[in-house]
Amino acid sequence: MTTIVKCPTCQKSVEWSEKSEFRPFCSKRCQLIDLGDWSDESNKISTPMKSGELTQQDTESLIEDIEAMLAKNDDSFFKE
C-alpha cells in the first residue's frame, strides 16, 4: 500500500516512497520555500525545549543523521 501525504508548502499530494526525492515536499521549490520560512522564523517549534531534554548521545546521533542526509545530496543541492 502506498502512503500519500500532502506537501507542507502547497498541499499537493506526494507519494511517500524512495522515488519521491523531496518528500514530504512535492518539489525542490517547495522544499526551499519551507527552508526559507524556517530561516526567517516564520516557522518555529511551538514549545521551547527544556535544558537537558536531549542527552549528549541524542545530540551526537542527531548530528550524525543530519550529516549523513546532507552527504547524500550532490553539490548542486547547496547552490540553488
C-alpha positions, 0 to 999 in steps of 0.5 A: 500500500502506498502512503500519500501525504500532502506537501507542507508548502502547497498541499499537493499530494506526494507519494511517500516512497524512495522515488519521491526525492523531496518528500514530504515536499512535492518539489525542490521549490517547495522544499526551499520555500519551507527552508526559507520560512524556517530561516526567517522564523516564520516557522518555529517549534511551538514549545521551547525545549527544556535544558537537558531534554536531549542527552549528549548521545541524542545530540551526537546521533542527531548530528550524525543523521543530519550529516549523513542526509546532507552527504547524500545530496550532490553539490548542486543541492547547496547552490540553488 
